[in-house]
């Protein structure tokens, strides 16, 4: 590979990285802009008219849900067999009055067991076909089913009303959504950076393998002939073997530096950057203030990424 081809390969990786950052930034700007637009639109006095889409929802067969969308709530007792004494106590009536009602056939079925008479409570189920067998109870178990249904709105007014109805307090909804957006955008930026570093490491290793093998820190690793045979897919895939060797080399960095991205950056620094240059030292301007960065800043970003991904926590400490 000649010098021009080498430079082109590296520049191409960098340009792809920049394009990815631009895509993420575009995604963020469009999304945050839509949040702001929603907040403004929600200030309208338009109210949602349910009757406009009630028929759409009721007759819509294109409903989307799964068993996880079903929530079984607390069972509700509908009726049960109780003694006449218990019934009189619950309904606040006298036993004499209850006996008269029973003799007149006003209490429905009466079952006598061990000298005690039992009837159905409450009264609305005494003549119902749904009443349970003796000693049994009848329950109702509410099940809340959530589902996604596509509906059609025919005007901007209907859309505004629907948005207000769905999300309630627009400021609260957009605030919560913005927090999620910030978190996910942070992870997208970091993911793009990780891929860029890994691709640069692969490209540099392919272009300048001798710089790696002559480095005492990395050149002492050994592979058996069997490993070479297996990792090259039986001598048919040199790319797979190259990646395996690179993983072995990068993985040989000291245990104090366990994070893969940090290891990869350290590998690039050791093998391909002049010892006088520090790849971590640079600067940027934020809100008019020039700020210098270092490895500490990169490591802090990495730490926050790990908190967000693995611990689902709240990351702090970054400006």
Kinemage of the C-alpha trace (Angstrom):
@kinemage 1
@onewidth
@group {chain A} dominant
@subgroup {mainchain}
@vectorlist {calphas} color= white
{ca unk a 1} P 0.000 0.000 0.000
{ca unk a 2} L 1.553 3.318 -1.089
{ca unk a 3} L 1.610 6.484 1.015
{ca unk a 4} L -1.379 8.057 -0.728
{ca unk a 5} L -3.480 4.937 -0.244
{ca unk a 6} L -2.536 4.802 3.436
{ca unk a 7} L -3.515 8.427 3.974
{ca unk a 8} L -6.756 7.927 2.048
{ca unk a 9} L -7.715 4.917 4.182
{ca unk a 10} L -7.166 6.821 7.420
{ca unk a 11} L -8.900 9.965 6.164
{ca unk a 12} L -11.833 7.896 4.983
{ca unk a 13} L -12.285 6.420 8.466
{ca unk a 14} L -12.107 9.894 9.985
{ca unk a 15} L -14.595 11.329 7.470
{ca unk a 16} L -17.040 8.499 8.203
{ca unk a 17} L -16.685 9.298 11.911
{ca unk a 18} L -17.475 12.974 11.300
{ca unk a 19} L -20.507 12.026 9.209
{ca unk a 20} L -21.763 9.809 12.032
{ca unk a 21} L -21.406 12.678 14.498
{ca unk a 22} L -23.347 14.930 12.137
{ca unk a 23} L -26.142 12.347 11.903
{ca unk a 24} L -26.362 12.115 15.691
{ca unk a 25} L -26.343 15.900 16.021
{ca unk a 26} L -29.062 16.191 13.370
{ca unk a 27} L -31.149 13.607 15.190
{ca unk a 28} L -30.787 15.527 18.440
{ca unk a 29} L -31.632 18.922 16.929
{ca unk a 30} L -34.722 17.650 15.104
{ca unk a 31} L -35.972 15.783 18.160
{ca unk a 32} L -35.390 18.586 20.666
{ca unk a 33} L -37.003 20.979 18.194
{ca unk a 34} L -40.093 18.784 17.991
{ca unk a 35} L -40.311 18.802 21.794
{ca unk a 36} L -40.290 22.580 21.797
{ca unk a 37} L -42.886 22.692 19.036
{ca unk a 38} L -45.108 20.348 21.008
{ca unk a 39} L -44.906 22.589 24.078
{ca unk a 40} L -45.904 25.607 22.005
{ca unk a 41} L -48.763 23.805 20.271
{ca unk a 42} L -50.092 22.466 23.555
{ca unk a 43} L -50.739 26.007 24.743
{ca unk a 44} L -53.631 26.102 22.302
{ca unk a 45} L -57.137 26.129 23.759
{ca unk a 46} L -58.150 23.238 21.499
{ca unk a 47} L -59.560 20.276 23.407
{ca unk a 48} L -59.653 16.694 22.233
{ca unk a 49} L -63.069 15.380 21.189
{ca unk a 50} L -63.158 11.681 21.916
{ca unk a 51} L -66.289 10.998 19.933
{ca unk a 52} L -64.387 11.742 16.706
{ca unk a 53} L -62.252 8.625 17.058
{ca unk a 54} L -64.331 6.464 19.408
{ca unk a 55} L -65.652 4.384 16.519
{ca unk a 56} L -62.144 4.055 15.067
{ca unk a 57} L -60.829 2.606 18.323
{ca unk a 58} L -63.798 0.313 18.926
{ca unk a 59} L -63.738 -1.218 15.456
{ca unk a 60} L -59.997 -1.191 14.868
{ca unk a 61} L -58.657 -4.711 14.334
{ca unk a 62} L -55.066 -3.555 13.963
{ca unk a 63} L -54.319 -3.602 17.669
{ca unk a 64} L -50.837 -4.327 18.953
{ca unk a 65} L -50.165 -5.851 22.368
{ca unk a 66} L -48.573 -8.784 24.159
{ca unk a 67} L -49.158 -10.706 27.420
{ca unk a 68} L -46.818 -8.254 29.145
{ca unk a 69} L -49.352 -5.494 28.436
{ca unk a 70} L -51.984 -7.210 30.606
{ca unk a 71} L -52.126 -6.159 34.236
{ca unk a 72} L -54.207 -8.305 36.602
{ca unk a 73} L -55.635 -6.169 39.383
{ca unk a 74} L -56.977 -7.117 42.820
{ca unk a 75} L -59.928 -9.568 42.668
{ca unk a 76} L -63.297 -8.137 43.719
{ca unk a 77} L -65.800 -10.270 45.666
{ca unk a 78} L -69.180 -10.245 43.932
{ca unk a 79} L -71.168 -12.645 46.080
{ca unk a 80} L -70.872 -15.498 48.574
{ca unk a 81} L -72.900 -17.819 50.800
{ca unk a 82} L -73.293 -16.473 54.336
{ca unk a 83} L -75.368 -17.489 57.332
{ca unk a 84} L -78.627 -15.633 57.845
{ca unk a 85} L -77.157 -14.134 61.033
{ca unk a 86} L -74.148 -12.813 59.077
{ca unk a 87} L -76.474 -11.523 56.350
{ca unk a 88} L -78.648 -9.681 58.879
{ca unk a 89} L -75.536 -8.118 60.401
{ca unk a 90} L -74.187 -6.966 57.013
{ca unk a 91} L -77.528 -5.555 55.824
{ca unk a 92} L -78.491 -4.098 59.230
{ca unk a 93} L -81.838 -5.879 59.372
{ca unk a 94} L -83.408 -7.879 62.203
{ca unk a 95} L -83.505 -11.658 62.170
{ca unk a 96} L -87.295 -11.603 62.494
{ca unk a 97} L -87.595 -9.514 59.344
{ca unk a 98} L -85.105 -11.740 57.557
{ca unk a 99} L -87.034 -14.890 58.501
{ca unk a 100} L -90.219 -13.356 57.138
{ca unk a 101} L -88.459 -12.521 53.852
{ca unk a 102} L -87.118 -16.040 53.640
{ca unk a 103} L -90.524 -17.615 54.244
{ca unk a 104} L -91.961 -15.351 51.531
{ca unk a 105} L -89.323 -16.563 49.060
{ca unk a 106} L -87.686 -13.125 48.796
{ca unk a 107} L -84.161 -14.354 49.630
{ca unk a 108} L -83.760 -16.817 46.811
{ca unk a 109} L -82.292 -20.245 47.522
{ca unk a 110} L -81.781 -21.138 51.189
{ca unk a 111} L -79.404 -23.972 52.080
{ca unk a 112} L -79.389 -25.552 55.525
{ca unk a 113} L -76.168 -27.158 56.734
{ca unk a 114} L -75.632 -28.513 60.265
{ca unk a 115} L -78.668 -26.652 61.451
{ca unk a 116} L -77.523 -23.299 60.043
{ca unk a 117} L -79.318 -21.611 57.141
{ca unk a 118} L -77.267 -19.964 54.424
{ca unk a 119} L -78.266 -17.483 51.711
{ca unk a 120} L -76.486 -15.517 48.988
{ca unk a 121} L -75.108 -12.088 49.797
{ca unk a 122} L -75.632 -9.468 48.406
{ca unk a 123} L -79.293 -9.609 47.437
{ca unk a 124} L -78.881 -8.787 43.712
{ca unk a 125} L -77.304 -12.220 43.128
{ca unk a 126} L -79.907 -14.263 45.038
{ca unk a 127} L -81.904 -15.019 41.899
{ca unk a 128} L -79.010 -14.821 39.450
{ca unk a 129} L -77.889 -17.742 37.299
{ca unk a 130} L -74.332 -16.644 38.050
{ca unk a 131} L -74.515 -17.360 41.764
{ca unk a 132} L -71.888 -19.911 42.875
{ca unk a 133} L -72.451 -23.358 44.312
{ca unk a 134} L -72.873 -23.661 48.054
{ca unk a 135} L -69.668 -22.882 49.978
{ca unk a 136} L -68.244 -21.180 46.875
{ca unk a 137} L -67.706 -17.508 46.157
{ca unk a 138} L -67.982 -15.466 42.993
{ca unk a 139} L -65.194 -13.005 42.161
{ca unk a 140} L -64.526 -10.504 39.437
{ca unk a 141} L -60.875 -10.083 38.424
{ca unk a 142} L -60.262 -6.786 36.613
{ca unk a 143} L -57.633 -7.028 33.865
{ca unk a 144} L -56.257 -3.861 32.361
{ca unk a 145} L -55.084 -4.362 28.783
{ca unk a 146} L -52.894 -1.728 27.182
{ca unk a 147} L -52.515 -1.733 23.429
{ca unk a 148} L -51.320 0.407 20.584
{ca unk a 149} L -53.937 1.410 18.041
{ca unk a 150} L -53.397 3.538 14.977
{ca unk a 151} L -56.033 6.217 14.499
{ca unk a 152} L -56.589 8.775 11.789
{ca unk a 153} L -56.935 12.470 12.495
{ca unk a 154} L -58.326 14.601 9.740
{ca unk a 155} L -57.247 18.070 10.820
{ca unk a 156} L -54.549 19.973 12.666
{ca unk a 157} L -57.092 20.811 15.347
{ca unk a 158} L -57.762 17.126 16.002
{ca unk a 159} L -54.012 16.440 16.160
{ca unk a 160} L -53.453 19.213 18.719
{ca unk a 161} L -56.314 17.969 20.832
{ca unk a 162} L -55.061 14.379 20.662
{ca unk a 163} L -51.551 15.384 21.749
{ca unk a 164} L -52.895 17.317 24.725
{ca unk a 165} L -55.126 14.393 25.676
{ca unk a 166} L -52.340 11.807 25.395
{ca unk a 167} L -49.581 13.610 27.272
{ca unk a 168} L -51.435 15.730 29.790
{ca unk a 169} L -48.916 18.234 31.092
{ca unk a 170} L -46.774 18.989 28.021
{ca unk a 171} L -43.981 20.659 29.992
{ca unk a 172} L -43.633 17.646 32.274
{ca unk a 173} L -43.758 15.235 29.335
{ca unk a 174} L -41.137 17.114 27.307
{ca unk a 175} L -38.880 17.490 30.353
{ca unk a 176} L -38.889 13.716 30.918
{ca unk a 177} L -38.397 13.055 27.208
{ca unk a 178} L -35.487 15.506 27.040
{ca unk a 179} L -33.664 13.666 29.822
{ca unk a 180} L -33.968 10.398 27.903
{ca unk a 181} L -32.914 12.120 24.680
{ca unk a 182} L -29.809 13.600 26.333
{ca unk a 183} L -28.833 10.219 27.743
{ca unk a 184} L -29.283 8.353 24.472
{ca unk a 185} L -27.518 11.051 22.443
{ca unk a 186} L -24.571 10.900 24.837
{ca unk a 187} L -24.367 7.137 24.270
{ca unk a 188} L -24.650 7.535 20.487
{ca unk a 189} L -21.732 9.985 20.468
{ca unk a 190} L -19.631 7.674 22.624
{ca unk a 191} L -20.511 4.636 20.511
{ca unk a 192} L -19.413 6.495 17.372
{ca unk a 193} L -16.151 7.437 19.096
{ca unk a 194} L -15.521 3.826 20.167
{ca unk a 195} L -16.058 2.550 16.636
{ca unk a 196} L -13.764 5.233 15.248
{ca unk a 197} L -10.935 4.311 17.637
{ca unk a 198} L -11.310 0.596 16.884
{ca unk a 199} L -11.333 1.149 13.123
{ca unk a 200} L -8.282 3.415 13.321
{ca unk a 201} L -6.438 0.769 15.349
{ca unk a 202} L -7.274 -1.917 12.763
{ca unk a 203} L -6.215 0.306 9.865
{ca unk a 204} L -2.937 1.325 11.500
{ca unk a 205} L -2.152 -2.297 12.319
{ca unk a 206} L -2.797 -3.314 8.713
{ca unk a 207} L -0.640 -0.484 7.340
{ca unk a 208} L 2.213 -0.540 9.866
{ca unk a 209} L 2.341 -4.030 11.475
{ca unk a 210} L 6.113 -3.754 11.962
{ca unk a 211} L 5.583 -0.818 14.355
{ca unk a 212} L 3.623 -3.131 16.598
{ca unk a 213} L 5.839 -6.191 16.470
{ca unk a 214} L 9.012 -4.257 17.225
{ca unk a 215} L 7.405 -2.682 20.300
{ca unk a 216} L 8.614 -4.595 23.364
{ca unk a 217} L 5.304 -4.048 25.109
{ca unk a 218} L 3.299 -5.802 22.394
{ca unk a 219} L 5.701 -7.857 20.301
{ca unk a 220} L 6.307 -10.654 22.781
{ca unk a 221} L 2.974 -12.445 22.370
{ca unk a 222} L 3.088 -15.967 20.907
{ca unk a 223} L 0.579 -18.073 18.968
{ca unk a 224} L 0.651 -21.781 18.292
{ca unk a 225} L 0.407 -23.156 14.779
{ca unk a 226} L -2.970 -24.597 15.728
{ca unk a 227} L -4.196 -21.142 16.819
{ca unk a 228} L -3.051 -19.677 13.514
{ca unk a 229} L -4.809 -22.467 11.617
{ca unk a 230} L -8.083 -22.058 13.517
{ca unk a 231} L -8.145 -18.256 13.677
{ca unk a 232} L -7.435 -17.980 9.947
{ca unk a 233} L -10.466 -20.176 9.236
{ca unk a 234} L -8.216 -22.997 8.013
{ca unk a 235} L -5.865 -20.600 6.182
{ca unk a 236} L -8.746 -19.068 4.197
{ca unk a 237} L -9.365 -15.763 6.027
{ca unk a 238} L -6.358 -13.589 6.805
{ca unk a 239} L -8.644 -10.770 7.990
{ca unk a 240} L -10.046 -12.916 10.807
{ca unk a 241} L -6.529 -13.877 11.855
{ca unk a 242} L -5.422 -10.242 11.744
{ca unk a 243} L -8.296 -9.180 14.019
{ca unk a 244} L -7.559 -11.995 16.440
{ca unk a 245} L -3.899 -10.996 16.664
{ca unk a 246} L -4.897 -7.374 17.183
{ca unk a 247} L -7.284 -8.350 19.991
{ca unk a 248} L -4.504 -10.350 21.631
{ca unk a 249} L -2.069 -7.468 21.348
{ca unk a 250} L -4.457 -4.831 22.711
{ca unk a 251} L -5.561 -7.198 25.450
{ca unk a 252} L -1.969 -7.538 26.638
{ca unk a 253} L -1.996 -4.019 28.133
{ca unk a 254} L -1.593 -4.049 31.930
{ca unk a 255} L -4.527 -4.985 34.132
{ca unk a 256} L -4.634 -1.476 35.585
{ca unk a 257} L -6.095 -0.395 32.260
{ca unk a 258} L -9.012 -2.822 31.925
{ca unk a 259} L -11.397 -0.834 29.745
{ca unk a 260} L -11.241 -1.881 26.071
{ca unk a 261} L -11.419 1.642 24.635
{ca unk a 262} L -8.682 2.842 26.960
{ca unk a 263} L -6.556 -0.149 25.978
{ca unk a 264} L -7.062 0.598 22.303
{ca unk a 265} L -6.116 4.259 22.709
{ca unk a 266} L -3.056 3.239 24.713
{ca unk a 267} L -2.111 0.767 21.967
{ca unk a 268} L -2.324 3.496 19.292
{ca unk a 269} L -0.326 5.887 21.459
{ca unk a 270} L 2.420 3.343 22.160
{ca unk a 271} L 2.868 2.074 18.610
{ca unk a 272} L 1.992 4.866 16.224
{ca unk a 273} L 2.415 8.238 17.970
{ca unk a 274} L 5.692 9.949 18.723
{ca unk a 275} L 6.434 9.769 22.418
{ca unk a 276} L 6.636 13.544 22.582
{ca unk a 277} L 2.998 13.903 21.500
{ca unk a 278} L 0.106 13.296 23.862
{ca unk a 279} L -3.094 12.345 21.967
{ca unk a 280} L -5.221 13.317 24.946
{ca unk a 281} L -4.048 16.907 25.173
{ca unk a 282} L -6.176 19.250 23.099
{ca unk a 283} L -8.708 22.020 23.641
{ca unk a 284} L -12.166 23.162 22.677
{ca unk a 285} L -14.251 26.293 23.119
{ca unk a 286} L -17.520 25.993 25.022
{ca unk a 287} L -19.778 29.045 25.345
{ca unk a 288} L -16.860 31.317 24.544
{ca unk a 289} L -14.465 29.752 27.042
{ca unk a 290} L -11.390 27.828 25.903
{ca unk a 291} L -11.035 24.567 27.823
{ca unk a 292} L -8.103 22.143 27.726
{ca unk a 293} L -8.756 18.427 27.890
{ca unk a 294} L -6.699 15.405 28.877
{ca unk a 295} L -7.003 11.674 29.503
{ca unk a 296} L -8.941 12.498 32.669
{ca unk a 297} L -11.756 14.001 30.562
{ca unk a 298} L -11.934 10.954 28.269
{ca unk a 299} L -11.937 8.601 31.233
{ca unk a 300} L -14.694 10.591 32.918
{ca unk a 301} L -16.837 10.309 29.786
{ca unk a 302} L -16.141 6.573 29.698
{ca unk a 303} L -17.147 6.265 33.357
{ca unk a 304} L -20.414 8.087 32.758
{ca unk a 305} L -21.112 5.852 29.783
{ca unk a 306} L -20.675 2.777 31.985
{ca unk a 307} L -23.008 4.192 34.622
{ca unk a 308} L -25.720 4.879 32.048
{ca unk a 309} L -25.416 1.510 30.307
{ca unk a 310} L -24.662 -0.926 33.110
{ca unk a 311} L -25.986 0.666 36.277
{ca unk a 312} L -28.928 2.647 34.912
{ca unk a 313} L -27.845 5.382 37.273
{ca unk a 314} L -27.621 9.129 37.290
{ca unk a 315} L -24.291 10.324 35.977
{ca unk a 316} L -22.816 13.523 37.272
{ca unk a 317} L -19.532 15.323 37.518
{ca unk a 318} L -19.379 16.505 33.901
{ca unk a 319} L -19.530 20.040 32.825
